[in-house]
């Protein structure tokens, strides 16, 4: 029998995807591919709970490289997952572990299993653990370290990391640093030597892929883009939220913190928890909101909903990166990877064609793609820099005002709200500094006059109201200007900034 129509379509799609991957393997092969043993420089992030054997095997079969997300898992479960991947694919893969989020005794057992099973690689995240890196390397296991700052990268290299993953602040899930992926990549490349650097954070398209490779990366790490696939172990609710969401629907928060180091940020899709409808996330009383294989799940926990999860899914951590708005369907992992690579191949071919014809006489017709930004209604370079510096001055003033009010206010809940606002304003300052630097310009050293005006207001209640007015002003300026900004990356970052100020408005 020839099979049903849908089966024939799936087979045809798989054949097409394989052809794209084979072609991309000859165009985009990097040193990371040689070390990892994969065809294309596309790596599956070791997402806890989500990146299990089915997804890891699918990514490996699609020419990429996968990491099992095994944070805080039992040795028995890790061993079973390793064997399931090996039964499904002959390709190499790794295991992702997080010492800082795992009880020491459990982490010791996890390491033992990886060493006993002779896994190809182990990826470590959060604090750099030199002893663990040394043990893995002594056992012949490749060590990959994900870092969020230049300091982390320096420590990982000194400890013996053989591949680095530079995680930009655009990433979903647990986010280590505060720098945009391209800025962090540039910093890490200056010290990495011959150690390949992969990039993670909001990568969802061929354009993203080409951008990081053209700036010296050895590959990309996909999280959210591969969470929304058929083989992912994420709950269907989680996948659908990603498909329906946009980058503006994501935010960084410390609300989901149980089982992780204090003060750790996560990027999630907004829900009733991030909107503050369930009280103080750091209250001492645990509130059960669900269950996973008999294990209680608590509100404000870092657990995300999985296929096996039941309960109040809406209040759980719905991890998603800034690439969310560019993920519009739930497809097989191979199809997702092939789609990204197909777009990247088309962009590379177009660039090659443009280079080849660069010496040809220009047409007298003015095409839209040839017009400069000002002609098309976008901000010019000088206007854009001026706008970003205006925002930077305003955010410095807002951060200073929130810090002062966090001390002056008497109500603990109001103090907590001001501390959260201060964290958001500080984050926005870093965002703006990164973007101004990326434009090759110097940031304004000034703090806006807003702080002086706020301190001239009588009474703390009136000052809080005045601060809210300032948040509305920034949000209005962003809404007015976002349509005039061409660059996708900057547009996404400022859209996130707008979302933070809209939250503050309410």
CORKAVEN-V486814 format. One record per residue. N is the residue number from 1. RES is the residue in one small letter. PHI is phi in degrees with one decimal (999 if undefined). PSI is psi in whole degrees, 0 to 359 (NA if undefined). OMEGA is omega in whole degrees, -180 to 180 (NA if undefined). Layout:
# CORKAVEN-V486814
n->(N,N)
res->(RES,RES)
phi->(PHI,PHI)
psi->(PSI,PSI)
omega->(OMEGA,OMEGA)
This chain:
# CORKAVEN-V486814
n->(1,2,3,4,5,6,7,8,9,10,11,12,13,14,15,16,17,18,19,20,21,22,23,24,25,26,27,28,29,30,31,32,33,34,35,36,37,38,39,40,41,42,43,44,45,46,47,48,49,50,51,52,53,54,55,56,57,58,59,60,61,62,63,64,65,66,67,68,69,70,71,72,73,74,75,76,77,78,79,80,81,82,83,84,85,86,87,88,89,90,91,92,93,94,95,96,97,98,99,100,101,102,103,104,105,106,107,108,109,110,111,112,113,114,115,116,117,118,119,120,121,122,123,124,125,126,127,128,129,130,131,132,133,134,135,136,137,138,139,140,141,142,143,144,145,146,147,148,149,150,151,152,153,154,155,156,157,158,159,160,161,162,163,164,165,166,167,168,169,170,171,172,173,174,175,176,177,178,179,180,181,182,183,184,185,186,187,188,189,190,191,192,193,194,195,196,197,198,199,200,201,202,203,204,205,206,207,208,209,210,211,212,213,214,215,216,217,218,219,220,221,222,223,224,225,226,227,228,229,230,231,232,233,234,235,236,237,238,239,240,241,242,243,244,245,246,247,248,249,250,251,252,253,254,255,256,257,258,259,260,261,262,263,264,265,266,267,268,269,270,271,272,273,274,275,276,277,278,279,280,281,282,283,284,285,286,287,288,289,290,291,292,293,294,295,296,297,298,299,300,301,302,303,304,305,306,307,308,309,310,311,312,313,314,315,316,317,318,319,320,321,322,323,324,325,326,327,328,329,330,331,332,333,334,335,336,337,338,339,340,341,342,343,344,345,346,347,348,349,350,351,352,353,354,355,356,357,358,359,360,361,362,363,364,365,366,367,368,369,370,371,372,373,374,375,376,377,378,379,380,381,382,383,384,385,386,387,388,389,390,391,392,393,394,395,396,397,398,399,400,401,402,403,404,405,406,407,408,409,410,411,412,413,414,415,416,417,418,419,420,421,422,423,424,425,426,427,428,429,430,431,432,433,434,435,436,437,438,439,440,441,442,443,444,445,446,447,448,449,450,451,452,453,454,455,456,457,458,459,460,461,462,463,464,465,466,467,468,469,470,471,472,473,474,475,476,477,478,479,480,481,482,483,484,485,486,487,488,489,490,491,492,493,494,495,496,497,498,499,500,501,502,503,504,505,506)
res->(x,x,x,x,x,x,x,x,x,x,x,x,x,x,x,x,x,x,x,x,x,x,x,x,x,x,x,x,x,x,x,x,x,x,x,x,x,x,x,x,x,x,x,x,x,x,x,x,x,x,x,x,x,x,x,x,x,x,x,x,x,x,x,x,x,x,x,x,x,x,x,x,x,x,x,x,x,x,x,x,x,x,x,x,x,x,x,x,x,x,x,x,x,x,x,x,x,x,x,x,x,x,x,x,x,x,x,x,x,x,x,x,x,x,x,x,x,x,x,x,x,x,x,x,x,x,x,x,x,x,x,x,x,x,x,x,x,x,x,x,x,x,x,x,x,x,x,x,x,x,x,x,x,x,x,x,x,x,x,x,x,x,x,x,x,x,x,x,x,x,x,x,x,x,x,x,x,x,x,x,x,x,x,x,x,x,x,x,x,x,x,x,x,x,x,x,x,x,x,x,x,x,x,x,x,x,x,x,x,x,x,x,x,x,x,x,x,x,x,x,x,x,x,x,x,x,x,x,x,x,x,x,x,x,x,x,x,x,x,x,x,x,x,x,x,x,x,x,x,x,x,x,x,x,x,x,x,x,x,x,x,x,x,x,x,x,x,x,x,x,x,x,x,x,x,x,x,x,x,x,x,x,x,x,x,x,x,x,x,x,x,x,x,x,x,x,x,x,x,x,x,x,x,x,x,x,x,x,x,x,x,x,x,x,x,x,x,x,x,x,x,x,x,x,x,x,x,x,x,x,x,x,x,x,x,x,x,x,x,x,x,x,x,x,x,x,x,x,x,x,x,x,x,x,x,x,x,x,x,x,x,x,x,x,x,x,x,x,x,x,x,x,x,x,x,x,x,x,x,x,x,x,x,x,x,x,x,x,x,x,x,x,x,x,x,x,x,x,x,x,x,x,x,x,x,x,x,x,x,x,x,x,x,x,x,x,x,x,x,x,x,x,x,x,x,x,x,x,x,x,x,x,x,x,x,x,x,x,x,x,x,x,x,x,x,x,x,x,x,x,x,x,x,x,x,x,x,x,x,x,x,x,x,x,x,x,x,x,x,x,x,x,x,x,x,x,x,x,x,x,x,x,x,x,x,x,x,x,x,x,x,x,x,x,x,x,x,x,x,x,x,x,x,x,x,x)
phi->(999,-86.5,94.7,-73.4,-60.5,-67.0,-65.7,-64.1,-63.1,-61.4,-65.6,-65.2,-64.9,-63.8,-63.7,-64.8,-61.9,-63.3,-63.2,-63.1,-63.4,-60.1,-66.1,-64.3,-62.7,-83.3,-94.7,-110.3,-60.5,-127.5,-63.7,-61.2,-60.8,-63.3,-73.3,-82.6,77.7,-108.5,-80.9,-127.6,-80.7,-123.8,-119.5,-81.9,-63.6,-80.5,-68.8,-57.3,81.2,-86.4,-87.2,-106.6,-55.5,-63.4,-72.4,-60.6,-64.4,-65.2,-66.3,-64.0,-67.4,-86.3,96.4,-93.7,-135.4,-115.6,-117.0,-70.6,-87.6,-116.3,-59.9,59.7,-87.3,-73.1,-55.9,-62.8,-66.8,-61.6,-61.4,-64.6,-63.7,-58.8,-68.1,-67.0,-64.6,-63.2,-74.5,-97.7,-151.4,-93.7,-79.5,-72.0,-157.2,-130.5,-125.4,-100.8,-127.0,-132.9,-54.7,-65.8,-105.5,-129.8,-54.9,-51.6,-65.6,-68.7,-61.3,-59.7,-69.4,-62.1,-59.6,-58.3,-61.9,-61.6,-70.8,-63.3,-81.3,53.2,-62.8,-66.8,-150.6,-130.1,-102.7,-111.8,-137.1,77.4,-61.8,-74.4,-116.0,-58.5,-65.9,-64.5,-61.7,-63.4,-63.4,-65.4,-64.1,-63.1,-91.5,81.2,-100.0,-65.5,-111.4,-113.3,-122.5,-93.0,-128.4,-119.1,-155.2,-62.8,-62.5,-57.2,-63.0,-61.6,-66.5,-65.8,-64.5,-63.1,-81.6,113.1,-59.6,-101.6,-143.5,-111.2,-115.7,-87.8,-94.5,-77.2,-66.3,-71.4,-67.3,-86.5,73.3,-74.1,-114.7,-77.1,-115.0,-131.5,-103.6,-64.6,-59.2,-71.2,-66.9,-64.5,-57.7,-59.7,-67.2,-68.8,-61.6,-67.4,-118.7,-76.0,59.9,-93.4,-83.4,-63.2,-120.2,-95.7,-125.2,-124.5,127.0,72.4,-89.4,-143.8,-134.5,-63.4,-63.1,-61.3,-59.0,-63.3,-58.2,-73.4,-66.3,-67.9,-102.9,104.0,-71.0,-97.4,161.8,-121.5,-116.7,-105.0,-112.8,-56.4,-61.4,-99.2,-65.4,-86.2,-129.3,-64.1,-83.0,-61.6,-88.9,-66.0,-65.1,-57.3,-61.3,-62.6,-60.3,-67.8,-61.7,-64.4,-63.8,-84.6,-85.9,-135.1,-60.8,-69.8,-84.2,-97.4,-154.1,-91.8,-153.5,-105.0,-62.4,-93.6,-135.9,-60.5,85.4,-130.6,-57.7,-60.4,80.0,-78.5,-88.5,-127.8,-105.9,-135.8,-81.3,-59.0,-152.9,-64.2,-71.5,-67.1,-84.7,80.5,-83.7,-122.6,82.7,-69.6,-63.3,-104.7,-65.1,-71.7,-80.9,-80.4,-118.0,-74.1,-122.7,-175.1,-149.7,-139.8,50.7,84.5,-91.2,-69.9,-112.0,-108.5,-60.9,74.7,-80.0,-82.2,-67.9,-103.7,-71.2,-111.0,-53.7,-89.3,-89.7,-126.2,126.1,-84.2,-62.7,-60.1,-90.5,-87.6,-74.1,-99.6,-64.2,-165.7,-93.2,-71.3,-77.2,-51.2,-66.8,-109.5,-116.4,-115.8,-157.9,-109.1,-132.2,-60.9,-58.2,-60.9,-67.8,-62.2,-63.8,-63.1,-63.2,-64.4,-68.3,-64.0,-64.2,-63.3,-63.0,-64.4,-65.7,-65.0,-65.0,-64.8,-65.7,-64.6,-65.3,-65.0,-64.0,-67.1,-101.7,-62.0,-87.4,-74.2,-59.6,-74.6,-74.9,-71.0,-76.1,-94.9,-83.1,-59.7,-68.8,-94.6,-77.5,-78.9,-59.0,-62.2,-61.5,-86.2,92.4,-87.3,-64.9,-72.9,-57.6,-63.7,-65.4,-65.3,-61.6,-62.4,-65.6,-64.7,-68.8,-61.8,-64.1,-60.4,-62.4,-66.9,-70.3,-60.1,-63.8,-64.0,-63.3,-65.4,-65.8,-64.7,-62.9,-66.0,-67.9,-61.9,-88.2,-78.6,-71.4,-91.6,-74.2,-58.0,-65.3,-67.3,-61.4,-62.6,-63.6,-69.4,-64.6,-65.8,-64.0,-60.3,-62.3,-67.2,-65.7,-64.6,-60.8,-65.3,-60.8,-64.0,-57.4,-68.4,-60.5,-61.0,-70.3,-66.2,-63.4,-63.7,-84.7,77.3,-119.1,-94.6,-76.6,-65.4,-87.9,-83.0,-105.1,-60.3,-70.6,-57.2,-62.8,-62.0,-64.5,-63.7,-68.6,-81.1,-78.0,-85.2,89.3,-67.9,-61.7,-67.3,-67.9,-61.0,-63.7,-67.3,-63.9,-61.6,-62.1,-64.3,-63.3,-65.2,-63.8,-62.7,-60.6,-63.5,-61.2,-66.3,-61.1,-67.4,-99.0,-53.2,-63.7,-97.6,-108.6,-83.0,-62.6,-60.6,-62.1,-64.1,-59.3,-65.8,-66.8,-72.0,-65.8,-63.4,-61.8,-61.2,-60.6,-64.1,-77.7,-67.9,-62.6,-65.7,-60.3,-84.0)
psi->(147,350,166,169,318,324,318,321,317,318,319,320,319,320,318,317,317,322,318,315,317,317,317,328,329,340,321,13,135,177,327,323,317,319,318,340,28,164,321,150,59,120,137,125,143,65,122,129,323,315,81,187,320,316,319,315,320,318,318,318,335,8,354,199,132,149,128,130,97,27,128,21,157,152,321,316,319,316,318,318,318,314,327,320,316,331,337,340,152,356,155,156,174,180,134,125,153,94,317,338,13,133,138,319,321,317,321,318,324,315,316,317,314,320,316,321,354,49,155,319,160,132,129,145,159,229,141,131,90,323,318,318,317,317,318,314,320,336,4,18,131,134,123,134,129,131,155,3,166,321,315,317,318,317,319,318,317,328,346,17,139,343,140,146,115,109,114,162,347,348,152,170,211,124,119,317,196,12,147,151,320,322,316,319,313,319,315,323,333,338,353,340,233,10,120,146,120,162,134,152,94,20,122,353,168,327,317,316,310,319,312,324,319,343,17,357,155,3,179,154,123,129,281,320,330,348,320,55,165,325,346,145,7,151,149,327,316,313,318,324,321,315,321,345,177,170,329,343,355,153,159,139,157,9,324,102,340,131,9,162,147,142,7,131,148,152,124,169,143,143,190,334,312,338,359,19,1,21,195,120,342,20,146,336,127,136,115,129,354,188,147,110,43,353,128,139,135,148,142,10,161,0,134,157,129,174,326,3,139,158,204,81,327,330,2,172,109,83,138,140,180,352,357,316,349,15,110,4,168,114,169,151,321,320,322,312,316,322,318,315,325,316,320,319,319,319,318,320,319,320,320,320,319,320,321,329,13,333,358,150,141,146,143,346,138,102,154,320,343,350,151,172,315,320,322,3,2,161,141,170,313,319,321,315,317,320,315,322,325,316,319,315,320,320,324,316,318,319,317,320,316,321,319,315,329,334,319,330,146,327,125,321,320,322,316,320,321,324,320,319,319,318,319,318,321,318,317,325,315,319,312,321,318,315,323,318,321,334,0,23,166,140,152,139,358,154,135,157,352,321,316,319,320,317,343,348,139,129,140,323,318,326,320,316,322,322,319,322,320,322,320,324,314,316,319,316,320,316,320,327,334,319,346,8,122,314,125,315,312,320,318,319,319,331,321,318,320,317,320,322,330,323,318,327,325,NA)
omega->(-176,179,179,179,-179,178,179,178,179,-180,179,178,179,179,179,180,-180,179,179,-179,179,180,-179,-180,179,-177,-170,-178,-179,178,178,177,-180,-178,-177,-179,179,-177,-177,-176,179,-174,176,176,-179,-176,-179,179,-174,-177,178,-168,-177,-179,180,180,-179,179,179,178,179,176,180,-180,-175,173,171,178,-170,179,177,178,-179,178,-179,-179,179,180,-180,179,178,-179,177,177,-179,177,-175,-178,176,-177,178,177,-178,178,179,179,-178,-177,-175,-178,-174,174,-175,-179,179,179,178,179,177,178,-179,180,-179,-180,179,-179,179,178,-176,-178,171,175,179,-176,-180,-176,178,-178,-176,-179,178,179,-180,-180,-180,-180,178,179,178,-179,178,-178,176,178,174,-175,180,-179,176,180,177,-179,179,-180,-179,179,180,-179,176,177,-177,172,176,170,177,-177,177,-178,179,-173,172,-180,-178,-176,-173,-172,-177,-177,175,-172,-176,178,179,178,-179,-180,-176,-180,-179,-176,-170,-179,-179,177,-179,179,173,-178,176,175,174,-178,-176,-174,175,178,177,-179,-179,-178,-176,177,-180,178,171,179,178,178,-179,175,-177,175,-177,-178,180,171,-179,176,-177,-174,180,180,175,177,179,178,179,-179,-178,176,179,-178,-176,-173,176,179,-180,179,178,175,174,-179,173,-177,179,-168,-176,-179,179,177,-178,176,-178,178,170,172,-176,169,-178,173,-176,178,-179,177,175,-175,-179,174,-176,179,-176,176,-174,-176,178,-180,-180,180,-179,-176,176,-177,177,179,-179,176,-174,173,-176,175,176,178,174,-178,180,178,-175,-175,171,177,-177,-173,-176,-176,-179,-179,-180,-175,178,177,-177,175,-175,-176,-179,176,-169,180,177,-172,173,-178,180,-180,178,-179,-179,179,178,-178,179,178,179,178,180,179,179,179,179,179,179,179,180,179,-177,-177,-175,-177,-178,178,-180,176,178,-179,180,178,-177,-177,-178,-177,178,-174,-177,-180,-177,178,177,177,172,180,-178,180,-179,179,179,180,-180,178,176,178,-179,179,179,-179,174,179,179,179,-179,-180,-180,179,-180,-179,178,177,-171,-177,-177,-176,-179,180,178,176,180,179,179,177,178,178,178,179,180,-180,178,177,180,176,179,178,-178,177,179,-176,178,177,180,177,179,-177,178,179,174,178,-171,167,-176,-178,-177,-177,179,179,-180,-178,177,180,-179,172,-177,179,179,178,177,179,179,177,177,177,178,177,179,179,179,180,179,179,179,180,-179,-169,-177,178,-178,-177,-174,-170,-176,-177,179,179,-179,-178,180,175,175,179,177,-180,178,-179,174,175,179,180,-177,NA)
